[in-house]
Amino acid sequence: MAREKMIEKGVGSYISTLLREYFGKGPSSVYVTVADPYIVIHLRGFLAPTEKILLKQNETRRILETRDILMNDLRAEITLELFKIGNFQVTEIYADWNLEEQTGLILGIFERPSGIALKDCPKEIKNQKFLKAVEEVFEKVQKVPDSFEIYSLNDRTVLIERSGIFIHIEIELIRAGFFEELKLVKRPLERKMLEQLELGQNIREVFLDWNFDEDKGVIILILQPEKS
């Protein structure tokens, strides 16, 4: 547990410094969860001064495009630093943003377990009602993936991994290089549908990202804390 907390603190400090360096302002808080083979970095209070001005002018697209460009450039650096901090062999990094709430999420996936205690591994969700609801969302907005798995990373973070998700026209758009256009169209539509899922707890936030080259993607649901 001590090692886990030290790693989480180190990762949080590193990400705060990195974003401050590149965006001119870091997040007000960073919450890090390690659950092999995943690391989830949840950001709050993250909106640069220039982005606030652009947001007031309804320039959401410009902000998201700029952040995507920066994240693409920073992936290699983040991967290296996560290895230095926690010996994480990160093979994939995903990121998404909620500009209105000034939040964001970065997800890293390891190549192999990092050594965190077994009890911190994610547990698979097998609730049939929830699985059916997720399938219905996929069918409405796109298609049911060839495969998908749902995991609980902690008491308020649910991860959905899916593969074989793109329809033929999307595959052709990807081949033509229209990655950003697909993201900007798909995110609001899928987010709106996913926010309506019934999971026993209200869904506070939905984050989505894709690996276009490998025809797969991730969804992270942040749940409202249960009332005591």
LOLUMZA-219252 format. One line per field, with one value per residue: residue in three letters; residue number from 1; x, y, z of N, C-alpha, C in turn. Coordinates in steps of 0.02 Angstrom, whole numbers, plus 50000, padded with zeros to 5 digits. Atoms other than C-alpha are relative to their C-alpha. Example, Ala and Ser with C-alpha at 12.3 -4.5 7.8 and 13.67 -1.06 7.14 Angstrom:
# LOLUMZA-219252
r <- ALA | SER
k <- 1 | 2
nX <- 50045 | 49958
nY <- 49941 | 49941
nZ <- 50000 | 49997
caX <- 50615 | 50684
caY <- 49775 | 49947
caZ <- 50390 | 50357
cX <- 50045 | 49961
cY <- 50060 | 50055
cZ <- 50000 | 50037
This chain:
# LOLUMZA-219252
r <- MET | ALA | ARG | GLU | LYS | MET | ILE | GLU | LYS | GLY | VAL | GLY | SER | TYR | ILE | SER | THR | LEU | LEU | ARG | GLU | TYR | PHE | GLY | LYS | GLY | PRO | SER | SER | VAL | TYR | VAL | THR | VAL | ALA | ASP | PRO | TYR | ILE | VAL | ILE | HIS | LEU | ARG | GLY | PHE | LEU | ALA | PRO | THR | GLU | LYS | ILE | LEU | LEU | LYS | GLN | ASN | GLU | THR | ARG | ARG | ILE | LEU | GLU | THR | ARG | ASP | ILE | LEU | MET | ASN | ASP | LEU | ARG | ALA | GLU | ILE | THR | LEU | GLU | LEU | PHE | LYS | ILE | GLY | ASN | PHE | GLN | VAL | THR | GLU | ILE | TYR | ALA | ASP | TRP | ASN | LEU | GLU | GLU | GLN | THR | GLY | LEU | ILE | LEU | GLY | ILE | PHE | GLU | ARG | PRO | SER | GLY | ILE | ALA | LEU | LYS | ASP | CYS | PRO | LYS | GLU | ILE | LYS | ASN | GLN | LYS | PHE | LEU | LYS | ALA | VAL | GLU | GLU | VAL | PHE | GLU | LYS | VAL | GLN | LYS | VAL | PRO | ASP | SER | PHE | GLU | ILE | TYR | SER | LEU | ASN | ASP | ARG | THR | VAL | LEU | ILE | GLU | ARG | SER | GLY | ILE | PHE | ILE | HIS | ILE | GLU | ILE | GLU | LEU | ILE | ARG | ALA | GLY | PHE | PHE | GLU | GLU | LEU | LYS | LEU | VAL | LYS | ARG | PRO | LEU | GLU | ARG | LYS | MET | LEU | GLU | GLN | LEU | GLU | LEU | GLY | GLN | ASN | ILE | ARG | GLU | VAL | PHE | LEU | ASP | TRP | ASN | PHE | ASP | GLU | ASP | LYS | GLY | VAL | ILE | ILE | LEU | ILE | LEU | GLN | PRO | GLU | LYS | SER
k <- 1 | 2 | 3 | 4 | 5 | 6 | 7 | 8 | 9 | 10 | 11 | 12 | 13 | 14 | 15 | 16 | 17 | 18 | 19 | 20 | 21 | 22 | 23 | 24 | 25 | 26 | 27 | 28 | 29 | 30 | 31 | 32 | 33 | 34 | 35 | 36 | 37 | 38 | 39 | 40 | 41 | 42 | 43 | 44 | 45 | 46 | 47 | 48 | 49 | 50 | 51 | 52 | 53 | 54 | 55 | 56 | 57 | 58 | 59 | 60 | 61 | 62 | 63 | 64 | 65 | 66 | 67 | 68 | 69 | 70 | 71 | 72 | 73 | 74 | 75 | 76 | 77 | 78 | 79 | 80 | 81 | 82 | 83 | 84 | 85 | 86 | 87 | 88 | 89 | 90 | 91 | 92 | 93 | 94 | 95 | 96 | 97 | 98 | 99 | 100 | 101 | 102 | 103 | 104 | 105 | 106 | 107 | 108 | 109 | 110 | 111 | 112 | 113 | 114 | 115 | 116 | 117 | 118 | 119 | 120 | 121 | 122 | 123 | 124 | 125 | 126 | 127 | 128 | 129 | 130 | 131 | 132 | 133 | 134 | 135 | 136 | 137 | 138 | 139 | 140 | 141 | 142 | 143 | 144 | 145 | 146 | 147 | 148 | 149 | 150 | 151 | 152 | 153 | 154 | 155 | 156 | 157 | 158 | 159 | 160 | 161 | 162 | 163 | 164 | 165 | 166 | 167 | 168 | 169 | 170 | 171 | 172 | 173 | 174 | 175 | 176 | 177 | 178 | 179 | 180 | 181 | 182 | 183 | 184 | 185 | 186 | 187 | 188 | 189 | 190 | 191 | 192 | 193 | 194 | 195 | 196 | 197 | 198 | 199 | 200 | 201 | 202 | 203 | 204 | 205 | 206 | 207 | 208 | 209 | 210 | 211 | 212 | 213 | 214 | 215 | 216 | 217 | 218 | 219 | 220 | 221 | 222 | 223 | 224 | 225 | 226 | 227 | 228
nX <- 50041 | 49956 | 49971 | 50053 | 50011 | 49942 | 50004 | 50055 | 49978 | 49950 | 50033 | 50040 | 49955 | 49971 | 50051 | 50014 | 49944 | 49998 | 50055 | 49986 | 49947 | 50023 | 50063 | 49996 | 50037 | 50012 | 50065 | 50003 | 49990 | 49988 | 50015 | 49969 | 50020 | 49963 | 50033 | 49969 | 49945 | 50022 | 49989 | 50050 | 49981 | 50060 | 49981 | 50053 | 49978 | 49949 | 50018 | 49952 | 50030 | 50019 | 50054 | 50061 | 50023 | 50025 | 50062 | 50052 | 50014 | 50025 | 49947 | 49985 | 49963 | 49931 | 49968 | 49992 | 49950 | 49934 | 49983 | 49984 | 49933 | 49952 | 49997 | 49965 | 49929 | 49977 | 50009 | 49936 | 49971 | 50039 | 49984 | 49934 | 50001 | 50037 | 49953 | 49953 | 50033 | 50031 | 49980 | 50057 | 49986 | 50062 | 50004 | 50053 | 50022 | 50061 | 50016 | 50062 | 50008 | 50067 | 49981 | 50049 | 49987 | 49929 | 49970 | 49970 | 49979 | 49948 | 49998 | 49943 | 50007 | 49934 | 49986 | 50002 | 50012 | 49946 | 49980 | 50048 | 50033 | 50052 | 50066 | 50013 | 50017 | 50070 | 50045 | 50044 | 50071 | 50039 | 50070 | 50028 | 50041 | 49954 | 49970 | 50050 | 50008 | 49940 | 50007 | 50052 | 49969 | 49955 | 50040 | 50033 | 49953 | 49950 | 50015 | 49975 | 49931 | 49985 | 49992 | 49989 | 49996 | 50015 | 49965 | 50003 | 49932 | 50010 | 50071 | 50032 | 49971 | 50016 | 49966 | 50025 | 49953 | 50036 | 49962 | 50043 | 50053 | 50013 | 50037 | 49959 | 49987 | 49952 | 49935 | 49976 | 49982 | 49937 | 49948 | 49990 | 49969 | 50048 | 50005 | 50027 | 50071 | 50037 | 50003 | 50044 | 50069 | 50019 | 49997 | 50061 | 50055 | 49992 | 50002 | 50069 | 50034 | 49970 | 50019 | 50067 | 49996 | 50017 | 49948 | 50009 | 49976 | 50004 | 49937 | 49980 | 49965 | 49983 | 49941 | 49992 | 49946 | 49995 | 49938 | 50026 | 49959 | 50015 | 50073 | 50025 | 50007 | 50015 | 50048 | 49992 | 50057 | 49986 | 50064 | 50011 | 49989 | 50060 | 50016 | 49990
nY <- 49940 | 49942 | 49991 | 49975 | 49929 | 49963 | 49997 | 49955 | 49932 | 49982 | 49990 | 49939 | 49943 | 49995 | 49977 | 49930 | 49960 | 50005 | 49960 | 49930 | 49980 | 49998 | 49963 | 49938 | 50010 | 50070 | 50014 | 49984 | 50064 | 50059 | 50062 | 50055 | 50068 | 50054 | 50065 | 50037 | 49966 | 49933 | 49943 | 49949 | 49934 | 49957 | 49930 | 49952 | 49930 | 49994 | 49959 | 49946 | 49934 | 49990 | 50046 | 49971 | 49950 | 50036 | 50034 | 49949 | 49985 | 50063 | 50030 | 50064 | 50042 | 49979 | 50022 | 50072 | 50016 | 49982 | 50048 | 50064 | 49993 | 50001 | 50066 | 50044 | 49984 | 50015 | 50071 | 50034 | 49974 | 50026 | 50072 | 50007 | 49978 | 50050 | 50055 | 49978 | 49992 | 50061 | 50058 | 50018 | 50008 | 49975 | 50011 | 49958 | 49943 | 49969 | 49938 | 49965 | 49939 | 49971 | 49929 | 49964 | 50016 | 49989 | 50063 | 50040 | 50066 | 50034 | 50071 | 50039 | 50072 | 50030 | 50062 | 50054 | 49974 | 49958 | 50021 | 49977 | 50057 | 50033 | 49975 | 49938 | 50015 | 49986 | 50057 | 49997 | 49991 | 50050 | 49984 | 50010 | 49942 | 49947 | 50021 | 49991 | 49929 | 49977 | 50024 | 49960 | 49936 | 50011 | 50014 | 49938 | 49949 | 50025 | 50071 | 50038 | 50019 | 50071 | 50022 | 49948 | 50021 | 49946 | 50011 | 49951 | 49987 | 49986 | 49994 | 49947 | 49998 | 50058 | 49998 | 50043 | 50009 | 50029 | 50007 | 50013 | 49952 | 49952 | 50023 | 49994 | 49930 | 49973 | 50028 | 49962 | 49933 | 50008 | 50009 | 49935 | 49955 | 49957 | 50022 | 49947 | 49990 | 50055 | 49988 | 49944 | 50021 | 50059 | 49990 | 49973 | 50047 | 50057 | 49977 | 49987 | 50064 | 50036 | 49967 | 50023 | 50069 | 50013 | 50041 | 50002 | 49935 | 49952 | 49989 | 49930 | 49979 | 50051 | 49985 | 50048 | 49990 | 50056 | 50018 | 50008 | 50047 | 50069 | 50010 | 50012 | 49939 | 50007 | 49955 | 49999 | 49970 | 49977 | 50004 | 49960 | 50039 | 50024 | 49965 | 50042
nZ <- 50000 | 49997 | 50067 | 50044 | 49985 | 50023 | 50073 | 50017 | 49986 | 50049 | 50065 | 49996 | 50001 | 50067 | 50048 | 49985 | 50025 | 50073 | 50029 | 49987 | 50047 | 50069 | 50007 | 49963 | 49938 | 49983 | 49969 | 49929 | 49964 | 50041 | 49964 | 50036 | 49979 | 50031 | 49996 | 50055 | 50035 | 50018 | 49957 | 50017 | 49974 | 50006 | 49989 | 49986 | 50001 | 50052 | 50058 | 50004 | 50010 | 50070 | 50015 | 49973 | 50049 | 50058 | 49981 | 49999 | 50071 | 50030 | 50041 | 49970 | 50048 | 50003 | 49938 | 50001 | 50051 | 49973 | 49947 | 50032 | 50030 | 49946 | 49970 | 50047 | 49994 | 49932 | 49982 | 49990 | 49938 | 49944 | 49996 | 49970 | 49930 | 49961 | 49988 | 49949 | 49936 | 49974 | 50039 | 50043 | 50071 | 50030 | 50072 | 50028 | 49960 | 50025 | 49964 | 50019 | 49962 | 49990 | 49994 | 49960 | 49929 | 49990 | 49978 | 50053 | 49978 | 50038 | 49984 | 50026 | 49995 | 49995 | 50037 | 49951 | 49932 | 49974 | 49933 | 49950 | 49968 | 50040 | 49982 | 50036 | 50069 | 50013 | 50001 | 50057 | 49985 | 50036 | 49994 | 50067 | 50018 | 50020 | 50062 | 50053 | 50010 | 50036 | 50069 | 50033 | 50016 | 50057 | 50059 | 50021 | 50024 | 50046 | 50007 | 49943 | 50014 | 50007 | 49931 | 49950 | 49930 | 49953 | 49937 | 49947 | 49978 | 49929 | 49986 | 50039 | 50067 | 50041 | 50065 | 50054 | 50056 | 50056 | 50062 | 50058 | 49986 | 50054 | 50059 | 50061 | 50020 | 49953 | 50018 | 50058 | 49976 | 49964 | 50050 | 50032 | 49951 | 49967 | 49931 | 49957 | 50017 | 49970 | 49928 | 49985 | 50013 | 49961 | 49927 | 49970 | 50011 | 49956 | 49930 | 49982 | 49991 | 49944 | 49937 | 49981 | 49976 | 49930 | 49970 | 49927 | 49979 | 50054 | 50037 | 49993 | 50060 | 50048 | 50041 | 50055 | 50048 | 50047 | 50035 | 50068 | 50038 | 49979 | 49999 | 49932 | 49961 | 49929 | 49969 | 49928 | 49966 | 49932 | 49966 | 49941 | 49938 | 49967 | 49938 | 49940
caX <- 50000 | 50143 | 50222 | 50056 | 50028 | 50205 | 50180 | 50012 | 50087 | 50235 | 50126 | 50008 | 50152 | 50231 | 50069 | 50032 | 50205 | 50197 | 50028 | 50080 | 50234 | 50139 | 49973 | 50030 | 49917 | 49909 | 49754 | 49694 | 49694 | 49750 | 49679 | 49780 | 49716 | 49828 | 49739 | 49845 | 49854 | 49784 | 49830 | 49692 | 49737 | 49583 | 49610 | 49503 | 49511 | 49605 | 49574 | 49709 | 49674 | 49676 | 49561 | 49435 | 49427 | 49406 | 49271 | 49172 | 49183 | 49117 | 49285 | 49273 | 49337 | 49496 | 49534 | 49507 | 49610 | 49754 | 49747 | 49746 | 49900 | 49991 | 49943 | 50003 | 50169 | 50178 | 50135 | 50315 | 50371 | 50229 | 50265 | 50448 | 50409 | 50280 | 50414 | 50535 | 50407 | 50321 | 50411 | 50254 | 50280 | 50144 | 50091 | 49938 | 49887 | 49712 | 49648 | 49485 | 49423 | 49264 | 49292 | 49131 | 49174 | 49360 | 49406 | 49504 | 49562 | 49720 | 49721 | 49878 | 49876 | 50025 | 50106 | 50118 | 50075 | 50176 | 50185 | 50041 | 49950 | 49829 | 49682 | 49701 | 49671 | 49508 | 49358 | 49249 | 49068 | 48946 | 48781 | 48675 | 48557 | 48703 | 48789 | 48629 | 48611 | 48790 | 48759 | 48603 | 48702 | 48834 | 48700 | 48615 | 48770 | 48875 | 48874 | 48897 | 49086 | 49160 | 49208 | 49203 | 49244 | 49186 | 49291 | 49272 | 49438 | 49378 | 49213 | 49185 | 49279 | 49214 | 49315 | 49244 | 49370 | 49304 | 49375 | 49307 | 49206 | 49214 | 49090 | 49151 | 49131 | 49226 | 49367 | 49380 | 49381 | 49520 | 49621 | 49598 | 49664 | 49504 | 49542 | 49500 | 49336 | 49281 | 49324 | 49229 | 49073 | 49075 | 49118 | 48964 | 48845 | 48916 | 48938 | 48756 | 48696 | 48816 | 48767 | 48594 | 48656 | 48589 | 48727 | 48655 | 48752 | 48728 | 48860 | 48953 | 49065 | 49101 | 49270 | 49305 | 49452 | 49502 | 49651 | 49607 | 49752 | 49697 | 49508 | 49476 | 49433 | 49402 | 49262 | 49286 | 49134 | 49161 | 49020 | 48944 | 49004 | 48876 | 48787 | 48836
caY <- 50000 | 50119 | 50089 | 50117 | 50284 | 50339 | 50297 | 50387 | 50541 | 50539 | 50521 | 50658 | 50778 | 50739 | 50763 | 50927 | 50994 | 50932 | 51012 | 51174 | 51179 | 51148 | 51235 | 51376 | 51312 | 51146 | 51061 | 51112 | 50927 | 50760 | 50591 | 50438 | 50259 | 50109 | 49945 | 49826 | 49836 | 50013 | 50183 | 50315 | 50500 | 50608 | 50796 | 50933 | 51121 | 51111 | 51252 | 51372 | 51561 | 51567 | 51415 | 51505 | 51646 | 51525 | 51430 | 51591 | 51617 | 51440 | 51386 | 51213 | 51127 | 51231 | 51189 | 51003 | 50998 | 51087 | 50970 | 50817 | 50882 | 50912 | 50743 | 50655 | 50743 | 50704 | 50519 | 50461 | 50574 | 50518 | 50335 | 50356 | 50449 | 50320 | 50187 | 50288 | 50319 | 50150 | 50031 | 50033 | 49962 | 50071 | 50019 | 50129 | 50302 | 50375 | 50548 | 50645 | 50812 | 50889 | 51074 | 51134 | 51046 | 51087 | 50904 | 50776 | 50597 | 50507 | 50317 | 50211 | 50024 | 49917 | 49777 | 49672 | 49687 | 49819 | 49731 | 49819 | 49703 | 49579 | 49651 | 49811 | 49721 | 49770 | 49658 | 49614 | 49671 | 49533 | 49621 | 49561 | 49710 | 49831 | 49729 | 49733 | 49920 | 49949 | 49842 | 49943 | 50105 | 50037 | 49979 | 50149 | 50255 | 50139 | 49950 | 49818 | 49791 | 49624 | 49610 | 49715 | 49695 | 49798 | 49818 | 49906 | 49989 | 50056 | 50102 | 50250 | 50209 | 50090 | 50048 | 49979 | 49911 | 49872 | 49812 | 49792 | 49952 | 50048 | 50030 | 50030 | 50217 | 50257 | 50141 | 50235 | 50403 | 50339 | 50283 | 50458 | 50535 | 50609 | 50559 | 50725 | 50743 | 50571 | 50612 | 50776 | 50693 | 50531 | 50595 | 50704 | 50573 | 50426 | 50527 | 50581 | 50401 | 50330 | 50459 | 50380 | 50207 | 50134 | 50067 | 50079 | 50242 | 50401 | 50429 | 50590 | 50597 | 50499 | 50498 | 50416 | 50390 | 50276 | 50186 | 50210 | 50106 | 49951 | 49976 | 49986 | 50110 | 50141 | 50218 | 50273 | 50308 | 50413 | 50376 | 50486 | 50432 | 50325 | 50414 | 50349
caZ <- 50000 | 50042 | 49870 | 49783 | 49872 | 49832 | 49648 | 49642 | 49722 | 49603 | 49449 | 49508 | 49538 | 49370 | 49271 | 49359 | 49317 | 49137 | 49101 | 49183 | 49072 | 48910 | 48945 | 49059 | 49198 | 49287 | 49358 | 49532 | 49582 | 49511 | 49567 | 49518 | 49526 | 49492 | 49455 | 49351 | 49205 | 49209 | 49277 | 49280 | 49301 | 49334 | 49321 | 49396 | 49379 | 49215 | 49091 | 49035 | 49031 | 48841 | 48835 | 48947 | 48820 | 48676 | 48770 | 48796 | 48607 | 48576 | 48504 | 48583 | 48427 | 48424 | 48606 | 48583 | 48423 | 48510 | 48660 | 48547 | 48454 | 48618 | 48690 | 48533 | 48555 | 48742 | 48736 | 48720 | 48863 | 48977 | 48937 | 48984 | 49146 | 49202 | 49180 | 49287 | 49424 | 49437 | 49318 | 49209 | 49035 | 48958 | 48783 | 48760 | 48820 | 48799 | 48846 | 48846 | 48912 | 48984 | 48951 | 49031 | 49195 | 49175 | 49199 | 49101 | 49107 | 49051 | 49045 | 49028 | 48993 | 49043 | 48945 | 49103 | 49289 | 49379 | 49547 | 49634 | 49755 | 49675 | 49770 | 49668 | 49504 | 49419 | 49439 | 49291 | 49294 | 49248 | 49283 | 49136 | 49141 | 49130 | 48993 | 48890 | 48916 | 48856 | 48702 | 48661 | 48671 | 48553 | 48432 | 48429 | 48402 | 48296 | 48306 | 48440 | 48452 | 48402 | 48586 | 48743 | 48927 | 49076 | 49233 | 49399 | 49440 | 49607 | 49689 | 49572 | 49411 | 49277 | 49121 | 48958 | 48833 | 48659 | 48494 | 48318 | 48334 | 48170 | 48027 | 47846 | 47813 | 47972 | 47920 | 47755 | 47845 | 47958 | 47807 | 47736 | 47897 | 47967 | 48147 | 48228 | 48134 | 48193 | 48373 | 48369 | 48299 | 48398 | 48572 | 48606 | 48534 | 48630 | 48789 | 48789 | 48770 | 48899 | 49030 | 49031 | 49081 | 49242 | 49352 | 49527 | 49549 | 49449 | 49315 | 49350 | 49197 | 49039 | 48951 | 48782 | 48668 | 48524 | 48448 | 48265 | 48199 | 48298 | 48286 | 48472 | 48607 | 48791 | 48893 | 49073 | 49182 | 49339 | 49462 | 49595 | 49769 | 49858 | 50000 | 50170
cX <- 50043 | 50030 | 49948 | 49987 | 50058 | 49998 | 49945 | 50019 | 50051 | 49971 | 49959 | 50043 | 50029 | 49950 | 49983 | 50054 | 50002 | 49947 | 50011 | 50052 | 49973 | 49937 | 50002 | 49962 | 49989 | 49931 | 50002 | 50009 | 50007 | 49988 | 50025 | 49978 | 50041 | 49963 | 50025 | 49949 | 49983 | 50025 | 49953 | 50021 | 49942 | 50019 | 49939 | 50029 | 50053 | 49972 | 50046 | 49965 | 49978 | 49942 | 49934 | 49971 | 49970 | 49934 | 49942 | 49979 | 49976 | 50051 | 50022 | 50044 | 50074 | 50038 | 50015 | 50052 | 50071 | 50023 | 50019 | 50070 | 50054 | 50006 | 50035 | 50075 | 50029 | 49998 | 50066 | 50032 | 49964 | 50015 | 50067 | 49998 | 49961 | 50043 | 50049 | 49968 | 49978 | 50020 | 49942 | 50022 | 49937 | 50002 | 49948 | 49983 | 49939 | 49987 | 49935 | 49989 | 49926 | 50012 | 49952 | 50012 | 50073 | 50035 | 50030 | 50021 | 50053 | 50002 | 50061 | 49987 | 50069 | 50005 | 49996 | 49989 | 50061 | 50024 | 49956 | 49961 | 49941 | 49931 | 49982 | 49988 | 49926 | 49957 | 49949 | 49927 | 49959 | 49924 | 49967 | 49958 | 50045 | 50034 | 49954 | 49991 | 50058 | 49996 | 49951 | 50027 | 50045 | 49961 | 49968 | 50049 | 50048 | 49984 | 50024 | 50071 | 50007 | 50010 | 50007 | 49999 | 49989 | 50032 | 49986 | 50071 | 50003 | 49926 | 49966 | 50028 | 49987 | 50033 | 49967 | 50052 | 49963 | 50045 | 49954 | 49940 | 49980 | 49962 | 50042 | 50016 | 50049 | 50071 | 50031 | 50021 | 50067 | 50058 | 50017 | 50028 | 49954 | 49989 | 49964 | 49926 | 49957 | 49992 | 49948 | 49927 | 49978 | 49995 | 49934 | 49941 | 50005 | 49996 | 49928 | 49962 | 50025 | 49981 | 49933 | 50000 | 49981 | 50050 | 49993 | 50024 | 49994 | 50069 | 50016 | 50033 | 50014 | 50059 | 50009 | 50061 | 50008 | 50072 | 49978 | 50039 | 49981 | 49926 | 49975 | 49996 | 49984 | 49947 | 50012 | 49940 | 50022 | 49932 | 49996 | 50015 | 49933 | 49989 | 50006 | 49938
cY <- 50063 | 50015 | 50028 | 50075 | 50043 | 50008 | 50049 | 50073 | 50024 | 50014 | 50064 | 50062 | 50011 | 50027 | 50073 | 50046 | 50001 | 50044 | 50074 | 50027 | 50011 | 50043 | 50067 | 49998 | 49926 | 49991 | 50019 | 49937 | 49944 | 49938 | 49941 | 49934 | 49950 | 49935 | 49959 | 49968 | 50071 | 50052 | 50055 | 50065 | 50047 | 50071 | 50043 | 50071 | 50012 | 50036 | 50061 | 50067 | 50013 | 49955 | 50027 | 50051 | 49966 | 49965 | 50049 | 50019 | 49939 | 49968 | 49933 | 49956 | 50017 | 49976 | 49925 | 49978 | 50014 | 49951 | 49932 | 50002 | 49996 | 49931 | 49950 | 50010 | 49978 | 49926 | 49964 | 50022 | 49972 | 49926 | 49989 | 50017 | 49951 | 49938 | 50018 | 50001 | 49932 | 49936 | 49974 | 49995 | 50019 | 49991 | 50044 | 50057 | 50031 | 50063 | 50030 | 50058 | 50019 | 50074 | 50039 | 49989 | 50011 | 49938 | 49964 | 49933 | 49972 | 49928 | 49968 | 49926 | 49968 | 49938 | 49940 | 50030 | 50037 | 49980 | 50026 | 49939 | 49974 | 50028 | 50064 | 49987 | 50014 | 49937 | 50008 | 50006 | 49952 | 50012 | 49999 | 50059 | 50057 | 49983 | 50011 | 50074 | 50030 | 49979 | 50042 | 50069 | 49994 | 49992 | 50064 | 50050 | 49975 | 49928 | 49966 | 49978 | 49925 | 49969 | 50060 | 49970 | 50061 | 49983 | 50056 | 50010 | 50021 | 50014 | 50055 | 50007 | 49935 | 50008 | 49951 | 49999 | 49965 | 49997 | 49979 | 50046 | 50043 | 49968 | 50019 | 50072 | 50032 | 49975 | 50038 | 50070 | 49998 | 49993 | 50066 | 50052 | 50045 | 49979 | 50051 | 50011 | 49945 | 50010 | 50053 | 49983 | 49946 | 50013 | 50027 | 49951 | 49941 | 50021 | 50010 | 49935 | 49964 | 50031 | 49976 | 49928 | 49995 | 49951 | 49993 | 50064 | 50047 | 50009 | 50074 | 50027 | 49940 | 50024 | 49945 | 50016 | 49936 | 49989 | 49983 | 49948 | 49928 | 49987 | 49981 | 50066 | 49985 | 50051 | 49996 | 50038 | 50018 | 50005 | 50050 | 49957 | 49979 | 50038 | 49953 | 50001
cZ <- 50000 | 49931 | 49953 | 50011 | 49976 | 49924 | 49979 | 50011 | 49949 | 49932 | 50000 | 49996 | 49931 | 49950 | 50011 | 49972 | 49924 | 49968 | 50011 | 49951 | 49930 | 49990 | 50037 | 50065 | 50012 | 50030 | 50074 | 50042 | 49950 | 50043 | 49958 | 50031 | 49962 | 50012 | 49940 | 49954 | 49978 | 50050 | 49976 | 50034 | 49986 | 50021 | 50015 | 50001 | 49948 | 49939 | 50000 | 49988 | 49928 | 49979 | 50027 | 49952 | 49939 | 50015 | 50002 | 49929 | 49962 | 49953 | 50031 | 49955 | 49999 | 50062 | 49998 | 49949 | 50026 | 50054 | 49970 | 49969 | 50054 | 50031 | 49955 | 50005 | 50067 | 50018 | 50015 | 50066 | 50061 | 50010 | 50035 | 50074 | 50044 | 50013 | 50056 | 50069 | 50029 | 49965 | 49957 | 49928 | 49961 | 49924 | 49966 | 50048 | 49965 | 50041 | 49974 | 50049 | 50005 | 50013 | 50044 | 50075 | 50019 | 50029 | 49940 | 50028 | 49952 | 50024 | 49968 | 50010 | 49997 | 49955 | 50046 | 50069 | 50026 | 50069 | 50055 | 50025 | 49959 | 50015 | 49962 | 49926 | 49989 | 50002 | 49943 | 50023 | 49958 | 50007 | 49931 | 49977 | 49974 | 49934 | 49941 | 49984 | 49961 | 49927 | 49960 | 49982 | 49939 | 49935 | 49973 | 49969 | 49947 | 49981 | 50063 | 49983 | 49991 | 50070 | 50045 | 50069 | 50044 | 50067 | 50049 | 50027 | 50073 | 50010 | 49960 | 49929 | 49963 | 49931 | 49952 | 49944 | 49943 | 49938 | 49943 | 50001 | 49941 | 49942 | 49938 | 49983 | 50047 | 49985 | 49942 | 50020 | 50038 | 49952 | 49966 | 50048 | 50038 | 50073 | 50044 | 49986 | 50030 | 50075 | 50017 | 49989 | 50048 | 50075 | 50029 | 49995 | 50048 | 50074 | 50023 | 50013 | 50062 | 50067 | 50026 | 50025 | 50074 | 50030 | 50075 | 50032 | 49941 | 49968 | 50001 | 49937 | 49955 | 49958 | 49948 | 49959 | 49959 | 49978 | 49929 | 49960 | 50016 | 50007 | 50069 | 50038 | 50073 | 50020 | 50075 | 50030 | 50071 | 50035 | 50058 | 50062 | 50030 | 50066 | 50058 | 50044
